[in-house]
Amino acid sequence: MTESSQQLELLERTPPGLPAYRVRESRRARHVSIKVHLNGDIEVVIPPGFDVAQVPDILHKRREWLWQTVRQVEYKTAQLDEEHFEPKPNQVDLRSRQQTWDVLYQAGPSQRLTLTQPRPFTLMLRGHVDDDTACTDLLRQWLTRKARAEFAPWLRELSFDVGLPFNKVSIRGQKTRWASCSTHKDISLNYKLLFLPPELVHYVFVHELCHTIHMNHSNAFWRLVGEKQADYQRHRDHIRDGWRYVPRWVES
C-alpha cells in the first residue's frame, strides 16, 4: 500500500486461455505477484526491470489458480445487492462515519449540473440529471471533499495516539490501493475508504502510519503494526474483500 508505482500500458492482446489483465511495475516488488480484485480487474505486479514478456508464461503456469480465483470473485460479486450496481445512487452509505446520505435528482432545462446540500444528510443534484456519468463525477468530487474533511483530523489524532508523526495527507481515488505513504511521510488516502466500516479504516491508517518507519512489509514492519494494533490480523484479512463495500458507480 505504500510504494509509488508506475502503471504500465495495458497489454493489447490477451494470450489464449487467459483473461484480460494489466501489468504494474512496483519499486517495492521483489517478485511477480498476481491480484484479482473484487471489481474483476486482474493485476500483475512486477519488480523494476522485470521482462514483461515473461508475464504470459507465468500466468499460463498459474492459469488453473487464476480461473478459480476469478470464479470466486464472480461468486462474491453475485452476492451483492442490486443497489451495488446502480448507475447512480439514491443513497450514499458512508459506513466509516456511520452516515447515510439521501441523494435527490431534480431535472432542469440547463445542461449545467449542480450539487447542493439542502438539509443535513441530503444531497440535491439539479440540471441535466439524465447524464449518469456527469452525476457520478460530481458525486465523486463531493466524496473527495468529504473524505478530506473526515479523514484528515482522524488521521492526525491517531498519529498522535500511536506516536507516529507524518508530514501531510492528501485524498485521491486510487483504483487498486486504499492508501499509500511516501518516503517523505506524505500519506495519500483513497476517498473510497468512506464506504468501509470504521475498524477497517482504522487499520489502514495504522498500516500507513507504520510505513513512516518501515517503507516495506518486513517482519519489523508487521511487528510495529502489532504493537500499535494488537488485533490487526483479522482486519488485514477482512480488507482483502473491502471493495465489496464500494458501489460500482464509484468505480465508473
ZAMARPA-214271 format. One line per 8 residues: number of its first residue (from 1); their letters; for each residue x, y, z of C-alpha. Coordinates in steps of 0.001 Angstrom, whole numbers, plus 524288, in hexadecimal, padded with zeros to 5 digits. Example, Ala and Ser with C-alpha at 12.3 -4.5 7.8 and 13.67 -1.06 7.14 Angstrom:
<pts>
1	as	8300C 7EE6C 81E78  83566 7FBDC 81BE4
</pts>
This chain:
<pts>
1	mtessqql	80000 80000 80000  80B92 808FC 800EE  81403 809AB 7F4EF  812C4 8137F 7EA29  81190 80B45 7DE0E  81164 80C78 7CF7E  8056F 80797 7C837  8094E 80077 7BBEA
9	ellertpp	800F6 800A4 7AFCB  7F651 7F662 7AF18  7FA32 7EAE8 7A6CB  7F3B7 7EC73 79999  7F152 7DDFC 7981E  7ECD5 7D3CC 7A199  7F449 7C6FB 79FCB  7EBBC 7BB11 79CE7
17	glpayrvr	7E62F 7B4B7 7A90B  7E830 7C0B1 7B18A  7DEF2 7CB8B 7B5B7  7E25F 7D9BA 7B32E  7EBF4 7DFA8 7BCC5  7F49B 7EB66 7BF02  802C5 7EC33 7C33F  807E8 7F5A2 7CD81
25	esrrarhv	8162F 7F7D4 7D0BC  818C7 7F9FB 7DF2F  82596 7FEBF 7E4D6  822C4 7F6FC 7F12F  81FAC 7EA23 7EA82  829F6 7DF8B 7EBDE  822C8 7D562 7E3DE  81719 7D44F 7DADD
33	sikvhlng	809D0 7D404 7E17B  7FC1A 7D280 7DC07  7F057 7D973 7E1CE  7E217 7D74C 7DE47  7D9FB 7E2AF 7E32B  7CBAC 7E1EE 7E6C0  7C820 7EB15 7DBA4  7CD43 7E0AE 7D246
41	dievvipp	7DA46 7E713 7CF24  7E609 7DE18 7CE44  7F2E9 7E494 7D17C  80092 7DF05 7CFEF  80A9F 7E622 7D84D  818BD 7E516 7D3C9  82595 7EA29 7D974  82D69 7F49D 7D241
49	gfdvaqvp	8349F 7EF97 7C65E  82CC7 7E312 7C56C  82A87 7DE95 7B76F  81BFD 7E0B3 7B544  81C77 7D6DF 7AA18  81DAF 7CC20 7B45B  81097 7CF78 7BA88  80814 7C71D 7B166
57	dilhkrre	8104C 7BB07 7B462  80F0F 7BD89 7C2FD  8005E 7BEEC 7C1BC  7FF54 7B2A1 7B989  80635 7AAF1 7C43A  7FC6F 7B031 7CE20  7F099 7B079 7C545  7E944 7A61F 7CD24
65	wlwqtvrq	7EAC0 7AE4B 7D990  7E7AB 7BAA6 7D1F6  7DAE3 7B5AB 7CC4B  7D6F4 7AFF0 7D96D  7D969 7BD13 7DFDF  7D1E0 7C43C 7D541  7C64B 7BB24 7D77F  7C704 7BD98 7E622
73	veyktaql	7C6C8 7CC3A 7E3B7  7BB2D 7CABA 7DA8C  7B42A 7C305 7E529  7B6CD 7CDAE 7EF33  7B205 7D7EE 7E5A5  7A577 7D03D 7E378  7A2AE 7D121 7F220  7A23F 7DFEF 7F1BB
81	deehfepk	79559 7E748 7F234  78FB4 7ED08 7E5C0  7920E 7FA8F 7EB70  7A098 7F7F5 7EA55  79F66 7F88C 7DB82  796AA 8048D 7DA25  79BA1 80E0C 7CFB0  79990 81911 7D961
89	pnqvdlrs	79585 8185C 7E7A6  78966 81C4D 7EF10  790F3 81AA2 7FBAE  79F42 81B5E 7FF58  7A2B8 812CC 80AF6  7AF3C 817B1 8114F  7B1BE 80CBB 81AF1  7BE87 8128D 81FA7
97	rqqtwdvl	7B724 81DF1 825AF  7AA51 816B1 82807  7A32E 82018 81F07  798ED 81DB0 8149A  7969F 828A3 80AE0  78A8C 829A2 80252  78D12 82DC6 7F44A  78249 8352E 7ED31
105	yqagpsqr	781CD 8387A 7DEBF  77A86 84417 7D907  77A32 84552 7CA46  77B79 852D0 7C461  77D22 8595A 7B71B  78B59 85CBE 7B99B  7960F 853B6 7B4C9  79DA9 85808 7C0B3
113	ltltqprp	79D43 84EE1 7CC42  79E2E 853BD 7DA38  79F0E 84D04 7E75E  79A15 85317 7F3EE  796D0 84EC3 801B8  788FE 853C6 80457  7887E 84D83 811C8  790C8 844A2 81A5B
121	ftlmlrgh	7946A 837A6 81424  78DCA 83B26 8074D  79423 83E2A 7FA40  78CBE 84478 7EF02  7913E 843BC 7E0EA  78A88 84D46 7D7BB  78B43 84ED7 7C918  78E56 84479 7BEFA
129	vdddtact	78C54 83926 7C86E  78A17 82F3F 7BD7F  798B4 82F82 7BB32  79CE6 824B4 7C484  7AB56 826F1 7C204  7AA77 83565 7C541  7A2BA 8325E 7D193  7AC69 8285E 7D696
137	dllrqwlt	7B7E3 83133 7D321  7B1ED 83BDB 7DB90  7AF34 83251 7E68F  7BD40 82D7F 7E646  7C1D8 83B87 7E78D  7B92B 83CB4 7F383  7BEC8 83003 7F8E7  7CC7F 8358A 7F76F
145	rkaraefa	7C8E2 841AD 7FF30  7C1AB 83988 8093A  7CD32 83064 80B05  7D671 83BD4 80CEB  7CDA4 841AC 81755  7CBAE 834BB 81E6F  7D8AC 82DC8 81CFB  7E2B3 8388F 81F16
153	pwlrelsf	7DF1F 83B20 82D6B  7DCEC 82C94 82FDB  7EA7A 8293C 82AC0  7F0DF 83452 8325E  7EA88 82FCB 83F02  7EE85 821AC 83CB0  7FC44 825F4 83924  7FD54 82CBA 84650
161	dvglpfnk	7F796 8210A 84D90  8010D 8170E 847C9  80CC8 82026 847B1  80F48 81F65 83910  80FA5 82CFD 832EF  80DAC 82F2D 8246D  80FF5 83ADE 81B9C  8035F 83D7E 8142B
169	vsirgqkt	7F73F 83682 80F77  7F0BB 836D4 80222  7E45F 830A7 7FCAF  7E3F9 82924 7EFF8  7DBA8 81F02 7E911  7E555 81406 7E6E0  7E089 80860 7DF26  7E7AF 7FDA1 7E66D
177	rwascsth	7EC99 80377 7F338  7E5FE 8081D 7FF75  7F165 810DB 802F7  7FFE6 81344 8013B  80B24 81991 8087B  816E4 82016 8021F  824E4 820A6 806C7  821FC 82EA8 80AF7
185	kdislnyk	81767 8297C 81420  80C91 82EF5 80B9A  80077 82676 80CCA  7F697 82548 801C5  7E92C 81FF6 8053F  7DEF6 81A92 7FC07  7D1C5 8214B 7FD7A  7CB8B 813EC 7FB88
193	llflppel	7CF90 810F0 8097E  7C364 818A5 80D1B  7BB57 80CAA 8097C  7C2CA 8033E 81244  7BF7B 80000 82065  7C6E7 808D0 829E6  7CF35 7FDC3 82F4E  7D4B4 7FB11 821BD
201	vhyvfvhe	7D7AE 8096C 81F8F  7DE87 809BE 82CB6  7E6E9 7FE32 82877  7EA87 804D3 81B9A  7EE7A 81113 82303  7F6EB 8094E 82C80  7FCDA 801E7 8210C  800D9 80E5A 81A07
209	lchtihmn	805D1 81500 82651  80EA6 80945 828A4  81402 80B44 81AF8  81993 81839 81F9B  8237F 80FA0 826BB  82487 803B7 81DD9  8228D 805EA 80F48  8205F 7F779 80CE4
217	hsnafwrl	818B7 7EBD7 811EC  823E8 7E5BE 81975  82296 7DE5D 82634  82695 7EAD4 82D30  81B65 7F204 826A3  8113D 7E801 82AD1  816A7 7E7CF 838A0  814A3 7F671 8393E
225	vgekqady	806C6 7F51A 83404  80432 7EAE4 83E89  80954 7F40E 848F9  80030 7FEDF 84482  7F452 7F629 841E3  7F462 7E8E4 84876  7E8FD 7E363 84079  7EDFD 7E82D 83352
233	qrhrdhir	7EE4E 7DA93 82D2D  7DF92 7D8EC 82C83  7DE3A 7E64C 82642  7E934 7E31F 81CDD  7E1AA 7D712 81891  7D4C3 7DE58 817B7  7D9B0 7E9A4 80F94  7DD52 7E097 8047B
241	dgwryvpr	7CEC9 7E069 8016E  7CCE0 7EEA5 804E9  7C930 7F25F 7F703  7BBFC 7EBD4 7F8C3  7B80B 7F788 80100  7BAB6 80106 7F5DA  7AF31 802D1 7EC72  7B20F 800BA 7DE1F
249	wves	7AE75 80EC1 7DA74  7B9F6 8137E 7E287  7C313 80B9F 7D9D0  7BD16 81028 7CCEF
</pts>
